[in-house]
Amino acid sequence: MSMSAMPGQMAAMVSHSIPSICVISGPDYDAIIIGAGQAGLATGYYLQRQGKRFLILEGAATLGSSWRSRYDSLILFTPAHYSSLPGLPFPLSPNTCPTKDQVADYFTRYVDFHQLPVKLNHRVTRLSKTASQLASPLASPFEIQVSDGAGNAFLYRARNVIVATGSSQNPYVPHYDTGPDESVFQVHSSRYTRASALPDGNVLVVGAGNSGALLSVELATTPSRRTYLSTNGPLVFKPLRVLGKSIFWWGTKTGLFNLPTRSRLGRRLRAGGEGVYSDDLKRLVRAGKVRVVAEIERFSGREVFFRDGTAETFSSIVWATGYRSDYRWMDLAGALDSNGGPIHEAGVSPVGGAYFVGLSWQRTATSALILGAVRDARFIAGKMREREVAHPREPVSTDLP
Ligand SMILES: Cc1cc2nc3c(=O)[nH]c(=O)nc-3n(C[C@H](O)[C@H](O)[C@H](O)COP(=O)(O)OP(=O)(O)OC[C@H]3O[C@@H](n4cnc5c(N)ncnc54)[C@H](O)[C@@H]3O)c2cc1C
């Protein structure tokens, strides 16, 4: 294991609860950011401006991997101006919507431009504090255990952690007592690549969020299949442009996109659902090219029965049913609720020094989008600084547990 990549640090092989682990000690980090997607990179930018000593640990081998792995034809619905990270505008004209690969390329350029300290192939497998450390949170660091995917484990220590791991860890497919026949081709939207990868014949897209909407449009505009979209509620279309301006322009100008999630209006906005940003889907539904059906009731062979009383036979099903986040690696008492979700107030965890960025509805309606994650990153960096000012730096214990 080469230590040359860790200038100014001391590394030691020590015995630990797992076979062998390389402890990165020496000067402690002010913060470690977990995840180098938009939320992690934007947080890194603000911590760098504060002069903090920090690292961004990324489990994947490349930057922008969550964007690059999405389906081939994905074009963002947010124009470049609203898809930019701080300190380096997206290199497209402001009203052009980038492709998913342009986003991944931009993130790579962004890290290079700002010289952000990202460590790729550094998947965090455990985040913890020992019981005695929890009793004295200000003087004790978090311990962040990392695997590099090649059999090496590292242990980092930091006074603050910012969890920016996104919400797409585990693709979710609803459970049915009896599923469709084995001959039906099934794919989750996270693994969908292109329409030609699906067999001819009727296709059912399940889930009418934005992924389901975009995939229905793509499938309905290819020959040799009829496309159905199953939804568990009314389809609420939202326009992408109003009076010649992007709705992101209007939402920002009117303050609608800055409404706190917990405010009365914010709660009403949230209850109204995400909405579907696809004029193309609206047109195709009206033209009968995408048939909207209710929620699935049951399967029988290749036939699917819907709660609206209709039934149809399908050769393929695309599950655009979202994701479930997975924070089981967070071994911090009081950080997660009984469902394993993060407990937080606008991204601030009750565990002092722990924060989240990139959660859906974290602070506003746009928290899960690039534009909202950037604002939340700035807010969290500010909260971290406030806490440090309120509790001036104490020496961090580097005793091994
Ligand atoms: C189909 C689709 C279309 C979308 N279109 C838009 C759009 O037009 N505009 C827009 O603004 N947003 C859009 N979004 C929403 C949003 O911008 C993305 O979901 C975005 O990728 C979320 O960013 P993030 O940084 O929070 O998480 P991610 O992009 O998921 O990044 C999290 C990173 O953390 C890493 N990670 C996870 N666990 C660990 C671990 N244990 N240790 C270390 N690293 C870890 C992952 O490898 C990943 O790189 C879209 C989403 C989807 C699915």
The ligand as an SDF file (V2000), in Angstrom:
LIG
                    3D

 53 58  0  0  0  0  0  0  0  0999 V2000
  -33.6370   10.4190  -14.4890 C   0  0  0  0  0  0  0  0  0  0  0  0
  -33.2620   11.6130  -13.6430 C   0  0  0  0  0  0  0  0  0  0  0  0
  -33.3080   12.8830  -14.1850 C   0  0  0  0  0  0  0  0  0  0  0  0
  -32.9410   13.9860  -13.4180 C   0  0  0  0  0  0  0  0  0  0  0  0
  -32.9590   15.2290  -13.9960 N   0  0  0  0  0  0  0  0  0  0  0  0
  -32.5460   16.2860  -13.2830 C   0  0  0  0  0  0  0  0  0  0  0  0
  -32.4800   17.5950  -13.8970 C   0  0  0  0  0  0  0  0  0  0  0  0
  -32.8780   17.8040  -15.0410 O   0  0  0  0  0  0  0  0  0  0  0  0
  -31.9840   18.6290  -13.1590 N   0  0  0  0  0  0  0  0  0  0  0  0
  -31.5760   18.4700  -11.8610 C   0  0  0  0  0  0  0  0  0  0  0  0
  -31.1140   19.4420  -11.2530 O   0  0  0  0  0  0  0  0  0  0  0  0
  -31.6640   17.2480  -11.2520 N   0  0  0  0  0  0  0  0  0  0  0  0
  -32.1380   16.1850  -11.9200 C   0  0  0  0  0  0  0  0  0  0  0  0
  -32.2020   14.9480  -11.3070 N   0  0  0  0  0  0  0  0  0  0  0  0
  -32.0560   14.8550   -9.8330 C   0  0  0  0  0  0  0  0  0  0  0  0
  -30.6790   14.9790   -9.2030 C   0  0  0  0  0  0  0  0  0  0  0  0
  -29.9720   16.0720   -9.7230 O   0  0  0  0  0  0  0  0  0  0  0  0
  -29.8440   13.7400   -9.2550 C   0  0  0  0  0  0  0  0  0  0  0  0
  -30.5170   12.6320   -8.6930 O   0  0  0  0  0  0  0  0  0  0  0  0
  -28.4450   13.8860   -8.5950 C   0  0  0  0  0  0  0  0  0  0  0  0
  -27.6570   12.8550   -9.1160 O   0  0  0  0  0  0  0  0  0  0  0  0
  -28.4060   13.8410   -7.0380 C   0  0  0  0  0  0  0  0  0  0  0  0
  -27.1310   14.3220   -6.6380 O   0  0  0  0  0  0  0  0  0  0  0  0
  -26.4530   13.9450   -5.2740 P   0  0  0  0  0  0  0  0  0  0  0  0
  -25.1000   14.5540   -5.2430 O   0  0  0  0  0  0  0  0  0  0  0  0
  -27.3730   14.2380   -4.1500 O   0  0  0  0  0  0  0  0  0  0  0  0
  -26.3580   12.3580   -5.3530 O   0  0  0  0  0  0  0  0  0  0  0  0
  -25.6040   11.4490   -6.4090 P   0  0  0  0  0  0  0  0  0  0  0  0
  -25.4970   12.0610   -7.7420 O   0  0  0  0  0  0  0  0  0  0  0  0
  -26.2570   10.0980   -6.3040 O   0  0  0  0  0  0  0  0  0  0  0  0
  -24.1170   11.3890   -5.8000 O   0  0  0  0  0  0  0  0  0  0  0  0
  -23.8400   10.6800   -4.6190 C   0  0  0  0  0  0  0  0  0  0  0  0
  -22.4320   10.1370   -4.7550 C   0  0  0  0  0  0  0  0  0  0  0  0
  -22.1180    9.4830   -3.5310 O   0  0  0  0  0  0  0  0  0  0  0  0
  -21.4110    8.2980   -3.8050 C   0  0  0  0  0  0  0  0  0  0  0  0
  -21.6210    7.4010   -2.6790 N   0  0  0  0  0  0  0  0  0  0  0  0
  -22.7690    6.7780   -2.3020 C   0  0  0  0  0  0  0  0  0  0  0  0
  -22.5590    6.0440   -1.1820 N   0  0  0  0  0  0  0  0  0  0  0  0
  -21.2490    6.2210   -0.8460 C   0  0  0  0  0  0  0  0  0  0  0  0
  -20.4260    5.7370    0.2230 C   0  0  0  0  0  0  0  0  0  0  0  0
  -20.9070    4.9230    1.1650 N   0  0  0  0  0  0  0  0  0  0  0  0
  -19.1240    6.1150    0.2540 N   0  0  0  0  0  0  0  0  0  0  0  0
  -18.6290    6.9650   -0.6890 C   0  0  0  0  0  0  0  0  0  0  0  0
  -19.3470    7.4320   -1.7190 N   0  0  0  0  0  0  0  0  0  0  0  0
  -20.6460    7.0810   -1.7850 C   0  0  0  0  0  0  0  0  0  0  0  0
  -22.0170    7.7990   -5.1030 C   0  0  0  0  0  0  0  0  0  0  0  0
  -21.1020    6.9690   -5.7950 O   0  0  0  0  0  0  0  0  0  0  0  0
  -22.2980    9.1050   -5.8620 C   0  0  0  0  0  0  0  0  0  0  0  0
  -21.2390    9.4710   -6.6960 O   0  0  0  0  0  0  0  0  0  0  0  0
  -32.5560   13.8200  -12.0520 C   0  0  0  0  0  0  0  0  0  0  0  0
  -32.5330   12.5340  -11.5150 C   0  0  0  0  0  0  0  0  0  0  0  0
  -32.8800   11.4350  -12.2790 C   0  0  0  0  0  0  0  0  0  0  0  0
  -32.8630   10.0570  -11.6540 C   0  0  0  0  0  0  0  0  0  0  0  0
  1  2  1  0
  2  3  1  0
  2 52  2  0
  3  4  2  0
  4  5  1  0
  4 50  1  0
  5  6  2  0
  6  7  1  0
  6 13  1  0
  7  8  2  0
  7  9  1  0
  9 10  1  0
 10 11  2  0
 10 12  1  0
 12 13  2  0
 13 14  1  0
 14 15  1  0
 14 50  1  0
 15 16  1  0
 16 17  1  0
 16 18  1  0
 18 19  1  0
 18 20  1  0
 20 21  1  0
 20 22  1  0
 22 23  1  0
 23 24  1  0
 24 25  2  0
 24 26  1  0
 24 27  1  0
 27 28  1  0
 28 29  2  0
 28 30  1  0
 28 31  1  0
 31 32  1  0
 32 33  1  0
 33 34  1  0
 33 48  1  0
 34 35  1  0
 35 36  1  0
 35 46  1  0
 36 37  1  0
 36 45  1  0
 37 38  2  0
 38 39  1  0
 39 40  1  0
 39 45  2  0
 40 41  1  0
 40 42  2  0
 42 43  1  0
 43 44  2  0
 44 45  1  0
 46 47  1  0
 46 48  1  0
 48 49  1  0
 50 51  2  0
 51 52  1  0
 52 53  1  0
M  END
$$$$
